[in-house]
Amino acid sequence: MLDFSNKTVLITGSTRGIGRAIAEEFAKYKANVIITGRVEDKAKEVADKLAQTYGVKTLGVGIDLAEPSSVEEAFKKINEHFEGVDILVNNAGITKDTLFIRMKLEDWEEVLKVNLTGTFLVTKQVVRYMTKKRWGRIINITSVVGFTGNVGQVNYSTTKAGLIGLTKSLAKELAPRNVLVNAVAPGFIETDMTEVLKEEIKEHYKKQIPLGRFGKPEEVARVVLFLASPMADYITGEVIHVNGGMY
Ligand SMILES: NC(=O)c1ccc[n+]([C@@H]2O[C@H](COP(=O)([O-])OP(=O)(O)OC[C@H]3O[C@@H](n4cnc5c(N)ncnc54)[C@H](O)[C@@H]3O)[C@@H](O)[C@H]2O)c1
């Protein structure tokens, strides 16, 4: 039986989609949960709902990962409520898809800022506490396209491949302090991010998935919980694929 009752978990981008499912699973197993998203009211709403449903301590905070000052401000609030973050899930991510030939510098920079630099900034805020405590878990949400590449996603797939390098290097640096760093690479999952795809594109992708369907957010969330649990105490620097067999 999973039990995170003495742990505080922060999930970036947890107001909806995969992040929200991860937050819900952790709350179910008694963790304190910090919900973050760009819109603070929305983060608070989700946090209140989880507190009511599962009777755990929660906090909703607005963070714009594209703004270093926003990350700093958010952590001032977080540190008023919690001693520190034991488990960090770097989940928030954006796409700005277009063919490379049409991709503008701002399309490139915006995606790098949120997906890569945002992860760097949030991780910086939590590692000191984790290393001091000699216990911590960092789980980065990358993507199958970080391995395979994808048409129209040069910016996005670059960030997802970058997160794998970050995961593996940081895992080596932090292992002596028992802080484990791993990644989960989802394939196509039913969220707002894939909802925007045209029906024929969805069908095209489904044909490449041996299980014949998109995944559900909770199917990714459960793997994140596994990596944060004592069942994964000897795993670090690893990437687990959750993609219905497509890669
Ligand atoms: N949905 C998929 O098929 C799929 C596949 C592979 C990987 N992923 C990855 O999983 C993660 C979650 O994806 P999702 O499908 O749930 O996405 P989503 O678009 O449904 O949710 C994204 C979350 O990120 C937050 N966010 C966006 N920009 C932000 C910013 N500037 N600052 C702070 N928060 C911000 C949003 O508020 C939201 O909570 C992303 O990293 C995504 O790249 C998704």
The ligand as a Gaussian input file, in Angstrom:
#p B3LYP/6-31G(d) Opt

LIG

0 1
 N       -0.677000      15.165000     -23.524000
 C        0.242000      14.436000     -24.119000
 O       -0.027000      13.699000     -25.064000
 C        1.674000      14.507000     -23.671000
 C        2.590000      13.626000     -24.230000
 C        3.915000      13.636000     -23.826000
 C        4.316000      14.533000     -22.872000
 N        3.421000      15.407000     -22.339000
 C        3.927000      16.352000     -21.335000
 O        3.188000      16.220000     -20.152000
 C        3.131000      17.460000     -19.466000
 C        1.690000      17.818000     -19.159000
 O        0.986000      17.876000     -20.383000
 P       -0.596000      18.001000     -20.487000
 O       -0.977000      17.307000     -21.710000
 O       -1.232000      17.661000     -19.208000
 O       -0.677000      19.580000     -20.779000
 P       -1.842000      20.634000     -20.524000
 O       -1.674000      21.652000     -21.595000
 O       -3.167000      19.980000     -20.339000
 O       -1.398000      21.246000     -19.117000
 C       -0.230000      21.990000     -19.014000
 C       -0.070000      22.557000     -17.634000
 O        1.099000      23.376000     -17.644000
 C        0.819000      24.655000     -17.128000
 N        1.635000      25.679000     -17.772000
 C        1.694000      26.008000     -19.074000
 N        2.500000      27.061000     -19.253000
 C        2.970000      27.408000     -18.043000
 C        3.813000      28.431000     -17.553000
 N        4.356000      29.361000     -18.361000
 N        4.053000      28.495000     -16.235000
 C        3.505000      27.592000     -15.396000
 N        2.690000      26.608000     -15.777000
 C        2.418000      26.526000     -17.087000
 C       -0.655000      24.879000     -17.383000
 O       -1.164000      25.814000     -16.457000
 C       -1.214000      23.462000     -17.196000
 O       -1.497000      23.232000     -15.830000
 C        3.836000      18.473000     -20.379000
 O        5.172000      18.630000     -19.995000
 C        3.776000      17.797000     -21.730000
 O        4.804000      18.226000     -22.566000
 C        2.104000      15.419000     -22.710000

